[in-house]
Amino acid sequence: MDRLKVMDSHQFEDFIAELLVKVGFKVKKTALLDEEEVSLIVTFDNPVLPVKYIIQCKKWLGNV
């Protein structure tokens, strides 16, 4: 948990992308142009039910 506290927003986004890849998702990072944009496009190629997620990563220091 301490590792998460010291990450900046881009490192946190990379960390989330790595976790998703490890559990079998394909991850495409979007351009880091604006903090309001989509961070990751995540897919899982299942022949019966393909899945696609659009993720916006946010790292907060306090309670939300």
Secondary structure per residue as TSV (DSSP state, phi and psi in degrees):
chain	resnum	aa	ss	phi	psi
A	1	M	-	360.0	-34.6
A	2	D	H	-62.9	-33.3
A	3	R	H	-59.9	-38.8
A	4	L	H	-66.3	-35.8
A	5	K	H	-64.9	-30.1
A	6	V	H	-94.2	-4.5
A	7	M	-	-76.1	143.7
A	8	D	-	-83.6	178.0
A	9	S	H	-63.3	-35.0
A	10	H	H	-73.5	-38.0
A	11	Q	H	-65.0	-38.5
A	12	F	H	-63.7	-43.2
A	13	E	H	-60.2	-44.3
A	14	D	H	-61.5	-41.1
A	15	F	H	-61.8	-46.2
A	16	I	H	-63.1	-42.7
A	17	A	H	-60.5	-43.5
A	18	E	H	-61.8	-42.0
A	19	L	H	-61.7	-44.1
A	20	L	H	-65.2	-38.3
A	21	V	H	-63.9	-41.1
A	22	K	H	-62.8	-27.4
A	23	V	T	-96.7	8.4
A	24	G	T	107.9	4.5
A	25	F	-	-87.5	153.8
A	26	K	E	-94.8	133.3
A	27	V	E	-124.5	130.3
A	28	K	E	-117.8	120.2
A	29	K	E	-82.6	138.2
A	30	T	-	-90.8	169.1
A	31	A	-	-62.2	141.6
A	32	L	-	-90.1	63.4
A	33	L	S	-91.9	-34.6
A	34	D	-	-151.0	138.3
A	35	E	T	-67.3	-13.3
A	36	E	T	-90.7	-3.7
A	37	E	S	-87.5	169.3
A	38	V	-	-64.7	136.7
A	39	S	-	-91.6	-44.3
A	40	L	E	-137.8	144.2
A	41	I	E	-113.4	119.0
A	42	V	E	-118.2	130.0
A	43	T	E	-129.7	154.7
A	44	F	E	-133.7	112.9
A	45	D	-	-83.1	85.9
A	46	N	-	-102.2	125.1
A	47	P	S	-62.1	-26.8
A	48	V	S	-86.3	-43.2
A	49	L	S	-142.5	84.4
A	50	P	-	-64.6	144.5
A	51	V	E	-122.5	140.4
A	52	K	E	-138.8	127.8
A	53	Y	E	-119.4	143.1
A	54	I	E	-111.1	121.0
A	55	I	E	-121.4	135.1
A	56	Q	-	-113.6	112.0
A	57	C	-	-82.4	133.5
A	58	K	-	-134.4	133.1
A	59	K	-	-114.7	116.7
A	60	W	-	-107.6	143.9
A	61	L	S	-85.5	-31.5
A	62	G	S	-114.7	-168.5
A	63	N	-	-70.9	145.9
A	64	V	-	-106.3	360.0
